Amino acid sequence: MRLLITNHLANAYESLRANRLRTGLTVLGVTIGIASITVVLSLSAGATKIIGDQVAQAGGAIAVVRPGSPDHDTQVNNITATLAGAQPTSSLTQQDVSDIGNIPGVSAVAPLMLIGGNVTTGSTTPNDAEILATTPSLTDIVSLPMSDGQFIDSVTNKDTAVIGTQLAVNLYGTDQAIGRTFHTHGMTFTVIGVLKLTNTPVNYNNVDFDHAAIIGIDSGKAFNQGVASIQQIDLRASNDSKLASVVDQVNKKLSSNHQGEKDYVVLSGDALAHPANELFYTVAATLTTIAGISLLVGGIGIMNIMLVGVSERTREIGIRKSLGASNTHITWQFLIESLAMSLGGGLTGYVIGYLVAFGVARTFLTFDPVFNWTIAGLSFGISLLVGLIFGLYPAVRAARKDPIEALRQYH
């Protein structure tokens, strides 16, 4: 049996080697398909890993409260709207923030109020600036290291702000922005601090702090007729062992505040990253489906070349059968050739896919693709399946040839 398999492998190698150009072009279709799928899966895995890593780095004691239904689809829609610049109506209030802060086991709580509008110096108006109104407690929950100056606190004036490094560069052409001013909604703010570059536009706060202008919550309310429209409440438990109890108490308090109306959701742990991950999964599934089209074309190419090979080698099939080769032997002979092309394309595509993914990540993105055995197994599994599906019919067709009729054909 081992000798027979070795013989089949040797025959497949010689057959494919004899038609290098044709084999190479056939393998190319599978290579492109597997490379495309590898790029999409590795980058989407990298994107979904971001928020989980952020929560883990914070010690795992973080939870957030967001307006809206606990339904996952609603959460995804809210995130999509936020990323698009729309500000969904919020049911969260400053009373909710105050009550959460009084719950035993909560060490810090901070509201996040996103404000629409432009940040300008008069001559420069960046298009990607974000305005966030919050409280000094935010730095007790979110890691926001300072590059220069200080964060907003209870003693700074209402017209002061902290800005991200990239926003400072966009506004003033330098990150040395302490003491400079900008305007928004008819008010002038003085910069008292510049954040270090975080390079994490995707995070559980849905705020790109590198492009953000952070002001006090009272200043934010002044832009909204004195009302705090809070899009999110961040909170930190005193330790991760108390988080589950804290989340339970937060749910009870908010249920009481909202008269039993479930118009909010409390997220922690893996659930904190789930809405964003669902969005990434949807995008990845769409792109994978598109990439699968090229893989289908590659599979059809394998079938086409295998059928041509069967036609060209009809006399060889007749000779093998006359010497005692069974239908199973002939089937495996041609099926191994198909599998060799598909697996060769899969291996090449897998390597090229990761090279492209790392190139794209380093050039355009802020995270690296993820390498794991699931993606490797999926890539090679798909390659194997393509080889089997598109190589089986030509192999069976070759095996069913009548040896006498086959020997009558000369090439």
N, C-alpha and C positions, 0 to 999 in steps of 0.2 A: 504493500500500500504506500509506504513512504517513498519507494522507488518510483511508483507511478506518479505521485504528486510532484516529485522532483523532475520527472520527465515532462509533465505538463508545464511546470514553471520554465524549464529550459526552452520548450517549444514556443511558449508565449513570448519569452524574451527575444528569441530569434525572429519571430514573426513581426513583433513591434519594431525591432531594430532594423529589419529589412525595409521598412517604410517609415523612416524617421520623421520626415516632413509631415506626412499624413497623420502619424501618431501624435506629433507635437501640436498640430492644429486642433486635433480632437481633444487632447488633454487641456488645451487652453480654455475651452468653454467651461469645463469643470473648475479649473483654477480660478477663473474670474468669479464664478458663482460662490465658491467657498471663501475666497478672499473678501468678497462683499459682505457675506454673512458674518465672517469673523470680525470685520471692522465694526459692524453695527452692534454685535453682541458684546464685544470687549469694551466699546465706548459707552454703551448703555449700562453695562455693569459698573463701570467707573463712575458714571453719573449717579447711579442709585446708591453707591457706597459713600458718597460725600456726606450726606446728612447723618447717616449712622455713625460715621467717624467723628463728626462734630459733637454729637451727643455723648459719645464715649469719652472724648477728650474733656468734656465738661464734667465728667464724673458720673454720668448717668442719672443725676438727680434733677433733671430739667423736665418741665412740662409747660405746655402752652395752651391757652384758651383762645378759640377762634369763634367768630359768629357763624351761624348757619347750621344746617342739619348734620348729624353724625354720619349720614350716608356718604360713602366714599366718592360717588360721582359728584355730589355737591361740593365736596372738599376739593376735588380736582378742578371743577369749574371755577371755584373761588380763587385757587392758585393761578389758573390760566388768566383770569380777569386781572389779578394783581400784576402778573408779569406783563400783561398788555397795557398796563397803566390805568385801568379802570379801578374805581374805589367802591366796592360793594357796600351797601347799607349795613351798618353794624348795630347789633342790639346790646353790645357791651358798654358799660358805663364806668365812670370814676368810682361810683359806689361799689361796683363789683371789685375793682382794683383794691380799694380800701378794705373791704371785707375779706378778700383773699389774703391780704397782708396780715390780718389779725388771726388767721387760722394757725393753731399750734403746729410746729414743724416746718412752717414756711420761713425761710431765712431771708428771702428777697423777692420782690414782685415789681414789675415795671410794665406800664402800658406802652403800646406802639401805635401811634397815630400817623398814618401816611397822608401827606398833604399834596394835592395836585398843584401844579404851577411851575414857573421857571425860576431859576437862580441866575442872577445877572450882575455884572459889574458895570453895566452901562454900555460897554463896547463888546462884551463877550457874554453869550448866553448858551451854555452847553445844553445839548438836547437830551442827554442821558442822566441829568442830575435828579436826585430824589430828595425829598424833604421829609424828615422824620422828626416828629415831636414825641418826646419821652421824658423820663425822669432820671436823676443820677444813679438810681438803683440798677439801671440796665447793665452797667459794667460789673455788677456783682453776679450777674447771670451769664452774660455773653462776654467772651474774651475780646476786648477792644483795646489793644495796646496803643499807647500814645507815641507818636513820632516826635511831637513837639507840643509844649503847652499843657493844658489840663482839660479834663472832661467837664461838662456842665455840672454845676452843683447848686445847692440851695442858696448860696450867697452871691452867685454871679447875677448880673443884670438880665432882664428879660430879653434884651436885644443882643445877646451873645450867642455864639454857635460854635460847634465843632464840625469840621469837614473832613472828608476822606482825602487821602493823598492824591488820587487821580483827579478828583474834583478841584483840588487846589491847583494842580498843574493846568487843568483845562481853563480855570478862571484867571489865574495870575501868571501862568507860564513857569511857575516854580512851586515846590512844596514848602517853601519858607513863607507861610501865609499869616503868621501871628500878627494881629493888629490891623490887618487889611479888612475891608468891608465888602459886603454884597447886598443886593436888594431882592426882595421877593414880596409880592402882595402889598406893595407900597410901603414896606418897612425896611429899615436898614439894620443889618446885623454885623457885629464885629467878631472876627474869628479869634477864639481864645485857645484853640487846640486843633492839632492835625493828627489824624489816626495813622498808624503804620499801615502800609499796604498789606491787605489780607488776601487779595486775589481769590476770593470765594464768593462770586456773584450768586451761586446757588447755595442757599442755606435755609434753615428752618424758620428764619424770620422773613424770608422773601424780600430782603433788603440788600442791595449791593452797597456795602459800607464804604467801598473805595470811591463811589460816586455820590455819596450821601452828604447832605447838610443836616446835622442834628441840632435841634433847638429844644427849649424847655416846653413842657406840656401846656403851660399857661400861654406861651406865645402861639402855640398851635391852635388853642381854643379861640384866640383873638381872630384867627382867619376863618373861623366857622361859627360866628355869632355867639361866641362864648360857650359853645358846646364841644365836648371832647368826643369826636367820632373815632372810637378805638377799634382798630382792625385786629389787634392781637394783644393778649396779656401773657407775658413771660413770667414764670415763677421758678424758684429753686427751693428744693427741700433741704433741710439741714444736713441730711445724708440720704444715700440712695435706698437704704432700708426703710425709710419713712415715706418714700415717694408714693407707694400704693395707698397708704392711709391718707396722705395729703390729697391725692387726686380724688379719693372717695369723699372727703370733706368738702373739697372745692365743688364737686358736682352737687352735693346737698345744699350748699350755700347759694349757688347760682340758681338752682331749681326754686329755692325759696324767693330769691330776688326777682326771678322772672315769672312768678306765679305759676310754676309748673310747666311753663312753655319751654320745650326743648329746642331753643333757637341758638344753641351754642354747642361746642364740642371741646372736650378736654383731651389732649393727646400727650402721650409720654412714651419713652422707650422706642420700640420698633414702630409703634403706631404713629409716632411723630414724623417719621420719614415716609410713611405709607402713601399719603396723598400725592406727594411729589414723585415717588417711585411709580405710582400708577400712571402718571403722566408720561414718564420716561418709558415705561413698558409699552404703552400705547404707540408712542412714536417708534420704538424699536420694532414692534410687531409689524407696523406698516412698512418700514424700510426693509425688514427681512423678507416680507412678501415680495417686494419689488426686486430685491436681490435674487430671490428664488426663481424669477423668470429667466435670468441668465443661466442658472443651474439647469433649468428645464431644457434650454437650448443646448447646453453642453451634453445632457443626457441623450437628446435626440441625435446629436452629432455622433455619440458613441454607437447608438443603434445603427445609424446609417453606415458608418465605417465597418462595423461588424458584419452587416448584411453584404457589403461589397466584398469583404474578406471571405465570407462563406461562398459567395459566387466564384471568386477567383481560385479558391482552394477545393473546389468540388472533387477534382481527381484525387487530391491528397486524402480527402475524407473517404473516398472509395477504396483506396489502397489500405488505409488504416482499418477499415471495417473488414476487408477481405483477409487481413492478417489477424483478425480476432478481436478488434476493438469493439466494445459494446456502445450502445447509445449513451449510456452514462459517461463513459470515457470521453466520447466526442463532446458531449454537453459540457463537461468540466473543462475540457481543453479550451473551448471558446469562451466559456464563462470566466475563466482565470484571466484571459486576455482583457476582457471587459473590466474586471475588477482591478487589474494592474493599471489600466489607464485612469479609472476613476479615483483609485486611492493615490496614485501618483499626482493627479491634479489636486486632490484634497490636501496632500502634504504640502505641495508647493503653494497652494492658495492660502493655507493656514499660516505659513511663514510670511508670505507677502502681506496677508491681511493684518498681521500684528505690526509689521514694519510700517504700513500705511497708517494704522491706527495711532502708533506712537508719533509719527510725523505730523498727523493732523492735530493730535493732542498738544504737542509742544508748540505748534505754530499758531493754532486758533483757539484752543481751549485752556481751561485752568485746572484740569485734572488729567491723570494718566489712565489709559485703558487698564482693565483688570485681566490678569492671566489666571485662569483656573482650569481645573480638569473637566469641568462641566462643558465649557466652551470647546475644549479639545475633543472631548468625547462626542459632542454634538456634530462638530465639523467632520470628523472621521466617520461617524455613524451615517451622516447624510451622504458622504462620498460612497460608502459601502452600499447604501440603499440604491443610489443612482446606478452604480455598476451592476447590481443584481437586477433591478427593474428593466433597464434598457439593454442589458446584455443577455437576458434570459431567452427572449424570443429568437434572436439570431442563433443562439447556441442550440436551442431545441430544433430549430429549422435545419441546422447542420446535421444534428443527430438523426433526424428522420429521413435523410436522403437514402435512397436505395443504392447499395454498393455497386450493383451491376450497371445501373444507369449512370452513376457517378464515374465509373471507370471508362465509359464511352466518351467522356468529355476530355478534350486536350486543350491545353493553354500554352 
